[in-house]
């Protein structure tokens, strides 16, 4: 949500008329920029990172539980 929100906010500010300067060039290199869907790649990246982190967190919790029992 964080990654998507940043790019959605930038898109909204640009639509509102604010000039984002060099940040606009960052948005322009993303796929689907021309149709206003530049937030898709950051959303997928955020989802993958979230899934990886949740799996890591489970392993840490499992290791702690085993340590407490043992």
Steps between C-alpha positions, in 0.01 A plus 500: 500500500788734581663466158169531320398801709816691417450464126127566525571818696751612239246434226235697684732794557595502132133488400434788740760703313810480716832459320693215660815560297737204508247281683285513189781339300512216756129439448539521122741203485249267664289270282139608438584866573330611180165362619531618860577161651861559601412389853463133395872414506556656846188318625631164379844573650338591833291184498804282434699672776206463739466131425871443548505691828195317635667167426816615679295616799332159525837326502623727781184439705525123445864502608410695816219255581734202458760673718248560778376137494849353478 
